[in-house]
Amino acid sequence: MDQLAGRLDYSGLAPQLRAVRCFYFMAGIGMAAWAILVPYSKIRFGLDDGTLGLILLAGGGGGVIALPFCGPAIVRFGSRAVLICGGVGFGIILPLMGIAPTVFAFTALLFVFGMIFAAVDVAMNAQAAVIEARTGARHMSFFHALFSIGGLAVALATSFLLRLGLSNPVCAAVYGAAVLLLLTQGRFLFLRHDDLPAAGRKFARPNRATLVLGLCCLACFLTEGAVTDWSTIFLRFSRGLTLSEASLGFAAFSVAMAAARLGGDRIATRLGGPMVMRLGCGLAVAGFALAILLPFGVTGIIGFGLVGLGIGNIAPLVFSAAAQVPGMAASHSVPAVVGLGYVGFLLGPVVIGQIAHAAGLNVALGMDALLVFAIGFAAGAVGR
């Protein structure tokens, strides 16, 4: 299993492996940089939870609009072209969101950000699916570990930079520059003719297996989006931590998720995907309970860490299974599953915000925990 330069000889694919890893890391930087801007924008524009939730809907709307076109775009232009264009968009839009002069401008930029992230998410998982198909081994957990490590790097760097007195817009500009630097690895990505075979139709109706996997991915990404967008706000306003301290909740989540994914491929090979998914759901529910039920900042940070440890390997297992759905081409099944997951990632925080506004953030996060508990019963969908 190829983990940290791996034991197996994949020297023929070394440039592609390195490039795909860099782009997962890049995507983690982009998403975490956005997550850091959420509480900053809430304070800057004086938004309550309900209003912030509605604004976050713009990101989900952009993603939902873009998703149906991601698969056909990959078929026509190749996942490499889509991924590089999305990376350029990340590098440009992150600094702009940090200096948006009005709520309307910020919302419009968030809409574009949602479209960009949808394209990046689908395209990078398409590249990862080629790696797994060519090697016949699990790699998806390790790739997603790098996404988490990118988020961790941003969370820790932001806490450090804010303590030094730098502003959030400056931090966003730094992360935008880092994204553009990583794009230099784009020339090593798989070319268009290397992508997984496409089906004859541009659009296809998902079959039952794809829908089940997609719903599992939706629940998993909803949880990831909830922690990304709301953990810092929860620890800041419900547990009384400073903004720099509250960002450690997301850092703990990212650390634990990265740790789970670094060894996830090997563990899944040994225990089987369904068992790993069931154990992960149990850990995540326990983490939510710790964060919600105990009124201490430190237990909230630990709780969000357990959530990351629990859900870390669910999405990689689902994506690997999606590329092998019987009776459906990977060019249709992978975007469909990623698409549903992306809907959960971007629309989930909006729902969390509306529930938080009506009943409190504790209740909203508790409902997310129930959803994670429920998908444990669908663990058999990820195969052996």
VEXBAPA-364551 format. One record per residue (C-alpha): x, y, z; chain; residue in one letter; residue number from 1. Coordinates in nm, 3 decimals, decimal comma, padded with zeros to 5 digits, always signed. Example, Ala and Ser with C-alpha at 12.3 -4.5 7.8 and 13.67 -1.06 7.14 Angstrom:
BEGIN
+---------+---------+---------+--------+--------+-----+
|       u |       v |       w | chaine | residu | num |
+---------+---------+---------+--------+--------+-----+
| +01,230 | -00,450 | +00,780 |      A |      A |   1 |
| +01,367 | -00,106 | +00,714 |      A |      S |   2 |
+---------+---------+---------+--------+--------+-----+
This chain:
BEGIN
+---------+---------+---------+--------+--------+-----+
|       u |       v |       w | chaine | residu | num |
+---------+---------+---------+--------+--------+-----+
| +00,000 | +00,000 | +00,000 |      A |      M |   1 |
| +00,141 | +00,335 | -00,104 |      A |      D |   2 |
| +00,141 | +00,559 | +00,201 |      A |      Q |   3 |
| +00,446 | +00,785 | +00,250 |      A |      L |   4 |
| +00,631 | +00,710 | -00,075 |      A |      A |   5 |
| +00,495 | +00,356 | -00,027 |      A |      G |   6 |
| +00,650 | +00,015 | -00,020 |      A |      R |   7 |
| +00,530 | -00,087 | -00,362 |      A |      L |   8 |
| +00,712 | +00,037 | -00,671 |      A |      D |   9 |
| +00,500 | +00,301 | -00,840 |      A |      Y |  10 |
| +00,801 | +00,478 | -00,992 |      A |      S |  11 |
| +00,631 | +00,489 | -01,332 |      A |      G |  12 |
| +00,351 | +00,695 | -01,180 |      A |      L |  13 |
| +00,567 | +00,900 | -00,943 |      A |      A |  14 |
| +00,509 | +01,239 | -01,115 |      A |      P |  15 |
| +00,134 | +01,182 | -01,129 |      A |      Q |  16 |
| +00,120 | +01,067 | -00,766 |      A |      L |  17 |
| +00,310 | +01,377 | -00,657 |      A |      R |  18 |
| +00,088 | +01,607 | -00,860 |      A |      A |  19 |
| -00,238 | +01,458 | -00,733 |      A |      V |  20 |
| -00,110 | +01,483 | -00,376 |      A |      R |  21 |
| -00,022 | +01,851 | -00,429 |      A |      C |  22 |
| -00,367 | +01,929 | -00,561 |      A |      F |  23 |
| -00,542 | +01,761 | -00,268 |      A |      Y |  24 |
| -00,320 | +01,969 | -00,039 |      A |      F |  25 |
| -00,408 | +02,277 | -00,244 |      A |      M |  26 |
| -00,780 | +02,208 | -00,213 |      A |      A |  27 |
| -00,741 | +02,175 | +00,164 |      A |      G |  28 |
| -00,571 | +02,514 | +00,175 |      A |      I |  29 |
| -00,849 | +02,672 | -00,030 |      A |      G |  30 |
| -01,134 | +02,533 | +00,178 |      A |      M |  31 |
| -00,968 | +02,604 | +00,514 |      A |      A |  32 |
| -00,882 | +02,959 | +00,409 |      A |      A |  33 |
| -01,251 | +03,009 | +00,338 |      A |      W |  34 |
| -01,341 | +02,855 | +00,674 |      A |      A |  35 |
| -01,121 | +03,107 | +00,854 |      A |      I |  36 |
| -01,297 | +03,391 | +00,671 |      A |      L |  37 |
| -01,641 | +03,280 | +00,798 |      A |      V |  38 |
| -01,615 | +03,399 | +01,160 |      A |      P |  39 |
| -01,415 | +03,703 | +01,046 |      A |      Y |  40 |
| -01,695 | +03,800 | +00,806 |      A |      S |  41 |
| -01,960 | +03,736 | +01,071 |      A |      K |  42 |
| -01,791 | +03,983 | +01,304 |      A |      I |  43 |
| -01,696 | +04,228 | +01,029 |      A |      R |  44 |
| -02,049 | +04,262 | +00,891 |      A |      F |  45 |
| -02,230 | +04,210 | +01,225 |      A |      G |  46 |
| -02,423 | +03,903 | +01,108 |      A |      L |  47 |
| -02,636 | +03,676 | +01,326 |      A |      D |  48 |
| -02,638 | +03,298 | +01,279 |      A |      D |  49 |
| -02,950 | +03,298 | +01,063 |      A |      G |  50 |
| -02,824 | +03,569 | +00,827 |      A |      T |  51 |
| -02,484 | +03,405 | +00,800 |      A |      L |  52 |
| -02,655 | +03,076 | +00,717 |      A |      G |  53 |
| -02,846 | +03,242 | +00,434 |      A |      L |  54 |
| -02,528 | +03,398 | +00,298 |      A |      I |  55 |
| -02,358 | +03,059 | +00,305 |      A |      L |  56 |
| -02,640 | +02,941 | +00,080 |      A |      L |  57 |
| -02,471 | +03,135 | -00,199 |      A |      A |  58 |
| -02,178 | +02,897 | -00,190 |      A |      G |  59 |
| -02,408 | +02,599 | -00,203 |      A |      G |  60 |
| -02,607 | +02,754 | -00,486 |      A |      G |  61 |
| -02,296 | +02,810 | -00,692 |      A |      G |  62 |
| -02,185 | +02,453 | -00,633 |      A |      G |  63 |
| -02,523 | +02,303 | -00,717 |      A |      V |  64 |
| -02,541 | +02,501 | -01,041 |      A |      I |  65 |
| -02,189 | +02,396 | -01,142 |      A |      A |  66 |
| -02,213 | +02,028 | -01,049 |      A |      L |  67 |
| -02,418 | +01,897 | -01,344 |      A |      P |  68 |
| -02,159 | +02,040 | -01,581 |      A |      F |  69 |
| -01,848 | +01,909 | -01,402 |      A |      C |  70 |
| -01,869 | +01,555 | -01,540 |      A |      G |  71 |
| -01,931 | +01,664 | -01,901 |      A |      P |  72 |
| -01,652 | +01,923 | -01,871 |      A |      A |  73 |
| -01,410 | +01,651 | -01,760 |      A |      I |  74 |
| -01,518 | +01,430 | -02,049 |      A |      V |  75 |
| -01,463 | +01,712 | -02,299 |      A |      R |  76 |
| -01,155 | +01,893 | -02,162 |      A |      F |  77 |
| -01,004 | +01,639 | -01,921 |      A |      G |  78 |
| -00,982 | +01,649 | -01,543 |      A |      S |  79 |
| -00,637 | +01,814 | -01,560 |      A |      R |  80 |
| -00,766 | +02,123 | -01,741 |      A |      A |  81 |
| -01,064 | +02,153 | -01,507 |      A |      V |  82 |
| -00,844 | +02,114 | -01,201 |      A |      L |  83 |
| -00,585 | +02,373 | -01,309 |      A |      I |  84 |
| -00,854 | +02,627 | -01,399 |      A |      C |  85 |
| -01,017 | +02,571 | -01,061 |      A |      G |  86 |
| -00,685 | +02,619 | -00,883 |      A |      G |  87 |
| -00,630 | +02,952 | -01,058 |      A |      V |  88 |
| -00,978 | +03,055 | -00,948 |      A |      G |  89 |
| -00,897 | +02,964 | -00,586 |      A |      F |  90 |
| -00,579 | +03,171 | -00,591 |      A |      G |  91 |
| -00,765 | +03,478 | -00,718 |      A |      I |  92 |
| -01,089 | +03,464 | -00,521 |      A |      I |  93 |
| -00,956 | +03,399 | -00,170 |      A |      L |  94 |
| -00,789 | +03,741 | -00,132 |      A |      P |  95 |
| -01,095 | +03,907 | -00,286 |      A |      L |  96 |
| -01,328 | +03,752 | -00,027 |      A |      M |  97 |
| -01,108 | +03,890 | +00,249 |      A |      G |  98 |
| -01,149 | +04,249 | +00,127 |      A |      I |  99 |
| -01,506 | +04,241 | -00,007 |      A |      A | 100 |
| -01,646 | +04,589 | +00,072 |      A |      P | 101 |
| -02,011 | +04,491 | +00,122 |      A |      T | 102 |
| -02,221 | +04,193 | +00,223 |      A |      V | 103 |
| -02,354 | +04,175 | -00,134 |      A |      F | 104 |
| -02,002 | +04,163 | -00,280 |      A |      A | 105 |
| -01,900 | +03,897 | -00,030 |      A |      F | 106 |
| -02,208 | +03,689 | -00,115 |      A |      T | 107 |
| -02,140 | +03,715 | -00,489 |      A |      A | 108 |
| -01,779 | +03,606 | -00,440 |      A |      L | 109 |
| -01,897 | +03,315 | -00,226 |      A |      L | 110 |
| -02,127 | +03,206 | -00,510 |      A |      F | 111 |
| -01,830 | +03,194 | -00,747 |      A |      V | 112 |
| -01,622 | +03,016 | -00,482 |      A |      F | 113 |
| -01,888 | +02,743 | -00,463 |      A |      G | 114 |
| -01,871 | +02,690 | -00,838 |      A |      M | 115 |
| -01,491 | +02,670 | -00,830 |      A |      I | 116 |
| -01,480 | +02,425 | -00,543 |      A |      F | 117 |
| -01,733 | +02,197 | -00,714 |      A |      A | 118 |
| -01,508 | +02,175 | -01,020 |      A |      A | 119 |
| -01,193 | +02,118 | -00,814 |      A |      V | 120 |
| -01,357 | +01,854 | -00,597 |      A |      D | 121 |
| -01,489 | +01,646 | -00,887 |      A |      V | 122 |
| -01,173 | +01,681 | -01,098 |      A |      A | 123 |
| -00,923 | +01,589 | -00,827 |      A |      M | 124 |
| -01,124 | +01,280 | -00,732 |      A |      N | 125 |
| -01,134 | +01,184 | -01,100 |      A |      A | 126 |
| -00,753 | +01,202 | -01,105 |      A |      Q | 127 |
| -00,736 | +00,991 | -00,787 |      A |      A | 128 |
| -00,968 | +00,731 | -00,938 |      A |      A | 129 |
| -00,720 | +00,689 | -01,228 |      A |      V | 130 |
| -00,440 | +00,627 | -00,978 |      A |      I | 131 |
| -00,638 | +00,355 | -00,802 |      A |      E | 132 |
| -00,743 | +00,197 | -01,131 |      A |      A | 133 |
| -00,383 | +00,182 | -01,259 |      A |      R | 134 |
| -00,226 | +00,052 | -00,937 |      A |      T | 135 |
| -00,508 | -00,176 | -00,821 |      A |      G | 136 |
| -00,449 | -00,053 | -00,464 |      A |      A | 137 |
| -00,617 | +00,184 | -00,220 |      A |      R | 138 |
| -00,488 | +00,542 | -00,229 |      A |      H | 139 |
| -00,796 | +00,753 | -00,164 |      A |      M | 140 |
| -00,756 | +00,784 | +00,214 |      A |      S | 141 |
| -00,399 | +00,909 | +00,178 |      A |      F | 142 |
| -00,501 | +01,166 | -00,084 |      A |      F | 143 |
| -00,775 | +01,292 | +00,143 |      A |      H | 144 |
| -00,526 | +01,302 | +00,430 |      A |      A | 145 |
| -00,337 | +01,565 | +00,233 |      A |      L | 146 |
| -00,659 | +01,765 | +00,196 |      A |      F | 147 |
| -00,689 | +01,757 | +00,576 |      A |      S | 148 |
| -00,322 | +01,846 | +00,623 |      A |      I | 149 |
| -00,375 | +02,148 | +00,399 |      A |      G | 150 |
| -00,662 | +02,254 | +00,623 |      A |      G | 151 |
| -00,451 | +02,195 | +00,932 |      A |      L | 152 |
| -00,168 | +02,406 | +00,795 |      A |      A | 153 |
| -00,406 | +02,695 | +00,734 |      A |      V | 154 |
| -00,570 | +02,665 | +01,078 |      A |      A | 155 |
| -00,239 | +02,664 | +01,264 |      A |      L | 156 |
| -00,082 | +02,930 | +01,044 |      A |      A | 157 |
| -00,383 | +03,157 | +01,087 |      A |      T | 158 |
| -00,374 | +03,125 | +01,465 |      A |      S | 159 |
| -00,003 | +03,213 | +01,458 |      A |      F | 160 |
| -00,036 | +03,500 | +01,209 |      A |      L | 161 |
| -00,328 | +03,655 | +01,397 |      A |      L | 162 |
| -00,125 | +03,649 | +01,718 |      A |      R | 163 |
| +00,150 | +03,835 | +01,529 |      A |      L | 164 |
| -00,101 | +04,107 | +01,448 |      A |      G | 165 |
| -00,164 | +04,034 | +01,081 |      A |      L | 166 |
| -00,518 | +04,077 | +00,949 |      A |      S | 167 |
| -00,748 | +03,814 | +00,805 |      A |      N | 168 |
| -00,732 | +03,968 | +00,454 |      A |      P | 169 |
| -00,353 | +03,943 | +00,461 |      A |      V | 170 |
| -00,379 | +03,577 | +00,566 |      A |      C | 171 |
| -00,620 | +03,513 | +00,278 |      A |      A | 172 |
| -00,374 | +03,671 | +00,034 |      A |      A | 173 |
| -00,094 | +03,449 | +00,166 |      A |      V | 174 |
| -00,304 | +03,137 | +00,113 |      A |      Y | 175 |
| -00,405 | +03,249 | -00,236 |      A |      G | 176 |
| -00,038 | +03,282 | -00,326 |      A |      A | 177 |
| +00,033 | +02,934 | -00,184 |      A |      A | 178 |
| -00,242 | +02,788 | -00,403 |      A |      V | 179 |
| -00,097 | +02,949 | -00,715 |      A |      L | 180 |
| +00,249 | +02,818 | -00,627 |      A |      L | 181 |
| +00,120 | +02,460 | -00,603 |      A |      L | 182 |
| -00,031 | +02,490 | -00,950 |      A |      L | 183 |
| +00,319 | +02,447 | -01,093 |      A |      T | 184 |
| +00,268 | +02,073 | -01,041 |      A |      Q | 185 |
| -00,030 | +02,074 | -01,276 |      A |      G | 186 |
| +00,183 | +01,978 | -01,576 |      A |      R | 187 |
| +00,231 | +01,631 | -01,424 |      A |      F | 188 |
| -00,139 | +01,548 | -01,389 |      A |      L | 189 |
| -00,297 | +01,280 | -01,608 |      A |      F | 190 |
| -00,390 | +01,403 | -01,954 |      A |      L | 191 |
| -00,741 | +01,392 | -02,096 |      A |      R | 192 |
| -00,695 | +01,057 | -02,269 |      A |      H | 193 |
| -00,582 | +00,902 | -01,938 |      A |      D | 194 |
| -00,908 | +00,976 | -01,755 |      A |      D | 195 |
| -01,135 | +00,682 | -01,677 |      A |      L | 196 |
| -01,344 | +00,576 | -01,979 |      A |      P | 197 |
| -01,647 | +00,794 | -02,039 |      A |      A | 198 |
| -01,994 | +00,667 | -02,110 |      A |      A | 199 |
| -02,167 | +00,757 | -02,432 |      A |      G | 200 |
| -02,418 | +00,995 | -02,274 |      A |      R | 201 |
| -02,327 | +01,332 | -02,126 |      A |      K | 202 |
| -02,573 | +01,284 | -01,841 |      A |      F | 203 |
| -02,695 | +00,963 | -01,677 |      A |      A | 204 |
| -02,949 | +00,888 | -01,407 |      A |      R | 205 |
| -02,775 | +00,750 | -01,095 |      A |      P | 206 |
| -02,861 | +00,390 | -01,011 |      A |      N | 207 |
| -02,950 | +00,265 | -00,663 |      A |      R | 208 |
| -02,592 | +00,189 | -00,557 |      A |      A | 209 |
| -02,477 | +00,534 | -00,664 |      A |      T | 210 |
| -02,761 | +00,700 | -00,472 |      A |      L | 211 |
| -02,680 | +00,510 | -00,153 |      A |      V | 212 |
| -02,312 | +00,602 | -00,179 |      A |      L | 213 |
| -02,405 | +00,959 | -00,262 |      A |      G | 214 |
| -02,628 | +00,991 | +00,044 |      A |      L | 215 |
| -02,351 | +00,852 | +00,266 |      A |      C | 216 |
| -02,114 | +01,105 | +00,111 |      A |      C | 217 |
| -02,370 | +01,382 | +00,161 |      A |      L | 218 |
| -02,398 | +01,303 | +00,533 |      A |      A | 219 |
| -02,021 | +01,282 | +00,570 |      A |      C | 220 |
| -01,954 | +01,607 | +00,387 |      A |      F | 221 |
| -02,238 | +01,780 | +00,568 |      A |      L | 222 |
| -02,058 | +01,697 | +00,891 |      A |      T | 223 |
| -01,727 | +01,816 | +00,752 |      A |      E | 224 |
| -01,888 | +02,139 | +00,632 |      A |      G | 225 |
| -02,062 | +02,191 | +00,966 |      A |      A | 226 |
| -01,735 | +02,158 | +01,158 |      A |      V | 227 |
| -01,546 | +02,368 | +00,902 |      A |      T | 228 |
| -01,792 | +02,657 | +00,912 |      A |      D | 229 |
| -01,934 | +02,637 | +01,264 |      A |      W | 230 |
| -01,677 | +02,486 | +01,503 |      A |      S | 231 |
| -01,488 | +02,813 | +01,542 |      A |      T | 232 |
| -01,814 | +03,004 | +01,589 |      A |      I | 233 |
| -01,939 | +02,746 | +01,842 |      A |      F | 234 |
| -01,621 | +02,765 | +02,049 |      A |      L | 235 |
| -01,602 | +03,144 | +02,022 |      A |      R | 236 |
| -01,963 | +03,233 | +02,109 |      A |      F | 237 |
| -02,090 | +02,927 | +02,299 |      A |      S | 238 |
| -01,775 | +02,841 | +02,496 |      A |      R | 239 |
| -01,623 | +03,188 | +02,534 |      A |      G | 240 |
| -01,283 | +03,126 | +02,371 |      A |      L | 241 |
| -01,092 | +03,397 | +02,187 |      A |      T | 242 |
| -01,094 | +03,382 | +01,808 |      A |      L | 243 |
| -00,737 | +03,250 | +01,795 |      A |      S | 244 |
| -00,819 | +02,984 | +02,059 |      A |      E | 245 |
| -01,148 | +02,891 | +01,894 |      A |      A | 246 |
| -00,970 | +02,815 | +01,565 |      A |      S | 247 |
| -00,799 | +02,525 | +01,747 |      A |      L | 248 |
| -01,126 | +02,332 | +01,726 |      A |      G | 249 |
| -01,098 | +02,320 | +01,349 |      A |      F | 250 |
| -00,725 | +02,249 | +01,387 |      A |      A | 251 |
| -00,801 | +01,948 | +01,611 |      A |      A | 252 |
| -01,058 | +01,829 | +01,359 |      A |      F | 253 |
| -00,805 | +01,859 | +01,075 |      A |      S | 254 |
| -00,526 | +01,688 | +01,272 |      A |      V | 255 |
| -00,745 | +01,394 | +01,368 |      A |      A | 256 |
| -00,888 | +01,358 | +01,019 |      A |      M | 257 |
| -00,540 | +01,363 | +00,867 |      A |      A | 258 |
| -00,418 | +01,105 | +01,120 |      A |      A | 259 |
| -00,710 | +00,875 | +01,043 |      A |      A | 260 |
| -00,654 | +00,904 | +00,668 |      A |      R | 261 |
| -00,278 | +00,853 | +00,674 |      A |      L | 262 |
| -00,331 | +00,494 | +00,781 |      A |      G | 263 |
| -00,679 | +00,455 | +00,640 |      A |      G | 264 |
| -00,588 | +00,259 | +00,327 |      A |      D | 265 |
| -00,397 | +00,000 | +00,527 |      A |      R | 266 |
| -00,664 | -00,029 | +00,798 |      A |      I | 267 |
| -00,944 | -00,065 | +00,543 |      A |      A | 268 |
| -00,749 | -00,338 | +00,365 |      A |      T | 269 |
| -00,709 | -00,526 | +00,692 |      A |      R | 270 |
| -01,050 | -00,475 | +00,858 |      A |      L | 271 |
| -01,268 | -00,414 | +00,554 |      A |      G | 272 |
| -01,440 | -00,096 | +00,448 |      A |      G | 273 |
| -01,775 | -00,156 | +00,622 |      A |      P | 274 |
| -01,615 | -00,214 | +00,963 |      A |      M | 275 |
| -01,400 | +00,099 | +00,929 |      A |      V | 276 |
| -01,709 | +00,302 | +00,840 |      A |      M | 277 |
| -01,913 | +00,172 | +01,135 |      A |      R | 278 |
| -01,634 | +00,238 | +01,383 |      A |      L | 279 |
| -01,586 | +00,584 | +01,236 |      A |      G | 280 |
| -01,952 | +00,674 | +01,274 |      A |      C | 281 |
| -01,940 | +00,569 | +01,640 |      A |      G | 282 |
| -01,633 | +00,783 | +01,710 |      A |      L | 283 |
| -01,785 | +01,086 | +01,540 |      A |      A | 284 |
| -02,107 | +01,061 | +01,740 |      A |      V | 285 |
| -01,906 | +01,034 | +02,061 |      A |      A | 286 |
| -01,710 | +01,346 | +01,963 |      A |      G | 287 |
| -02,025 | +01,547 | +01,899 |      A |      F | 288 |
| -02,162 | +01,438 | +02,237 |      A |      A | 289 |
| -01,844 | +01,552 | +02,412 |      A |      L | 290 |
| -01,848 | +01,892 | +02,241 |      A |      A | 291 |
| -02,218 | +01,955 | +02,291 |      A |      I | 292 |
| -02,287 | +01,818 | +02,638 |      A |      L | 293 |
| -01,984 | +01,944 | +02,833 |      A |      L | 294 |
| -01,967 | +02,325 | +02,867 |      A |      P | 295 |
| -01,589 | +02,363 | +02,843 |      A |      F | 296 |
| -01,375 | +02,496 | +02,562 |      A |      G | 297 |
| -01,114 | +02,222 | +02,591 |      A |      V | 298 |
| -01,373 | +01,943 | +02,571 |      A |      T | 299 |
| -01,518 | +02,112 | +02,265 |      A |      G | 300 |
| -01,178 | +02,109 | +02,096 |      A |      I | 301 |
| -01,126 | +01,741 | +02,189 |      A |      I | 302 |
| -01,478 | +01,659 | +02,073 |      A |      G | 303 |
| -01,427 | +01,810 | +01,730 |      A |      F | 304 |
| -01,102 | +01,616 | +01,710 |      A |      G | 305 |
| -01,293 | +01,292 | +01,767 |      A |      L | 306 |
| -01,539 | +01,389 | +01,495 |      A |      V | 307 |
| -01,249 | +01,429 | +01,253 |      A |      G | 308 |
| -01,102 | +01,095 | +01,359 |      A |      L | 309 |
| -01,436 | +00,926 | +01,304 |      A |      G | 310 |
| -01,543 | +01,059 | +00,966 |      A |      I | 311 |
| -01,193 | +01,083 | +00,820 |      A |      G | 312 |
| -01,206 | +00,760 | +00,621 |      A |      N | 313 |
| -01,573 | +00,753 | +00,525 |      A |      I | 314 |
| -01,549 | +00,977 | +00,217 |      A |      A | 315 |
| -01,239 | +00,800 | +00,075 |      A |      P | 316 |
| -01,413 | +00,463 | +00,110 |      A |      L | 317 |
| -01,722 | +00,600 | -00,062 |      A |      V | 318 |
| -01,521 | +00,751 | -00,350 |      A |      F | 319 |
| -01,331 | +00,428 | -00,409 |      A |      S | 320 |
| -01,659 | +00,236 | -00,419 |      A |      A | 321 |
| -01,813 | +00,497 | -00,652 |      A |      A | 322 |
| -01,549 | +00,434 | -00,919 |      A |      A | 323 |
| -01,649 | +00,065 | -00,922 |      A |      Q | 324 |
| -02,029 | +00,086 | -00,922 |      A |      V | 325 |
| -02,165 | -00,200 | -01,138 |      A |      P | 326 |
| -02,359 | -00,096 | -01,446 |      A |      G | 327 |
| -02,248 | +00,268 | -01,447 |      A |      M | 328 |
| -01,940 | +00,435 | -01,598 |      A |      A | 329 |
| -01,703 | +00,601 | -01,353 |      A |      A | 330 |
| -01,736 | +00,924 | -01,551 |      A |      S | 331 |
| -02,098 | +00,933 | -01,432 |      A |      H | 332 |
| -02,087 | +00,759 | -01,093 |      A |      S | 333 |
| -01,792 | +00,950 | -00,945 |      A |      V | 334 |
| -01,928 | +01,299 | -01,025 |      A |      P | 335 |
| -02,273 | +01,193 | -00,901 |      A |      A | 336 |
| -02,141 | +01,073 | -00,565 |      A |      V | 337 |
| -01,900 | +01,365 | -00,525 |      A |      V | 338 |
| -02,181 | +01,596 | -00,629 |      A |      G | 339 |
| -02,417 | +01,477 | -00,360 |      A |      L | 340 |
| -02,136 | +01,502 | -00,108 |      A |      G | 341 |
| -02,064 | +01,853 | -00,222 |      A |      Y | 342 |
| -02,429 | +01,947 | -00,178 |      A |      V | 343 |
| -02,400 | +01,829 | +00,181 |      A |      G | 344 |
| -02,074 | +02,020 | +00,235 |      A |      F | 345 |
| -02,207 | +02,351 | +00,113 |      A |      L | 346 |
| -02,579 | +02,334 | +00,191 |      A |      L | 347 |
| -02,535 | +02,155 | +00,525 |      A |      G | 348 |
| -02,380 | +02,453 | +00,703 |      A |      P | 349 |
| -02,670 | +02,665 | +00,580 |      A |      V | 350 |
| -02,918 | +02,426 | +00,740 |      A |      V | 351 |
| -02,704 | +02,421 | +01,054 |      A |      I | 352 |
| -02,722 | +02,800 | +01,063 |      A |      G | 353 |
| -03,098 | +02,809 | +01,031 |      A |      Q | 354 |
| -03,148 | +02,544 | +01,300 |      A |      I | 355 |
| -02,899 | +02,726 | +01,521 |      A |      A | 356 |
| -03,090 | +03,050 | +01,476 |      A |      H | 357 |
| -03,418 | +02,881 | +01,572 |      A |      A | 358 |
| -03,309 | +02,636 | +01,843 |      A |      A | 359 |
| -02,940 | +02,694 | +01,920 |      A |      G | 360 |
| -02,614 | +02,565 | +01,778 |      A |      L | 361 |
| -02,608 | +02,274 | +02,028 |      A |      N | 362 |
| -02,932 | +02,138 | +01,881 |      A |      V | 363 |
| -02,810 | +02,187 | +01,524 |      A |      A | 364 |
| -02,487 | +01,995 | +01,586 |      A |      L | 365 |
| -02,682 | +01,726 | +01,771 |      A |      G | 366 |
| -02,900 | +01,667 | +01,465 |      A |      M | 367 |
| -02,584 | +01,631 | +01,258 |      A |      D | 368 |
| -02,466 | +01,364 | +01,504 |      A |      A | 369 |
| -02,790 | +01,170 | +01,451 |      A |      L | 370 |
| -02,735 | +01,179 | +01,075 |      A |      L | 371 |
| -02,383 | +01,038 | +01,115 |      A |      V | 372 |
| -02,524 | +00,763 | +01,338 |      A |      F | 373 |
| -02,778 | +00,675 | +01,068 |      A |      A | 374 |
| -02,529 | +00,628 | +00,783 |      A |      I | 375 |
| -02,349 | +00,363 | +00,988 |      A |      G | 376 |
| -02,631 | +00,128 | +00,888 |      A |      F | 377 |
| -02,541 | +00,175 | +00,519 |      A |      A | 378 |
| -02,176 | +00,076 | +00,567 |      A |      A | 379 |
| -02,216 | -00,232 | +00,349 |      A |      G | 380 |
| -02,243 | -00,005 | +00,045 |      A |      A | 381 |
| -01,867 | +00,062 | +00,044 |      A |      V | 382 |
| -01,790 | -00,302 | -00,040 |      A |      G | 383 |
| -01,544 | -00,530 | +00,129 |      A |      R | 384 |
+---------+---------+---------+--------+--------+-----+
